[in-house]
Amino acid sequence: MLALGGLALALWFFTANDDATTSAPVGALPGVAWSRPTPHAAEVARGNVVLSVERGADAAAARALAADVAGPDTPALRAAGQAVIVEAPAPAALGTSAAECADQAGRPIACPEVLAYARGRIYTGTEVADPRLRAFLEYWLGRAAG
């Protein structure tokens, strides 16, 4: 009987202290919902993440971050949906221009210098060193469609 009580106590302890890391609540998902077409749509659908920087000066930092998160961008990693694809400077296809940069109230704001996108999500920011960018890349990398 004592062994059964000890087993129950051990199960309670480990269950109470378990740190679930397999998913996040919907409101806590990195980035915001995005339904517009994106460059590299087929690769993003496989689970790859694209990191675009507007300034050429940010390209080296973006490539270093991508390599740190996913390793070197190789055809094998892209095929497996495990690559962070860096574009520098970012293509205009995402539809951000100085005339379009405004907050929800319509007030002009600084346009994003850094964009990252994954299947159905986008992150916009001003610095490659922002920890939220790393969190976005790490969370969405490998999350393929379907």
Order of alpha helices (4+ residues) and beta strands (2+ residues): alpha-beta-alpha-beta-alpha-alpha-beta-beta-beta-alpha
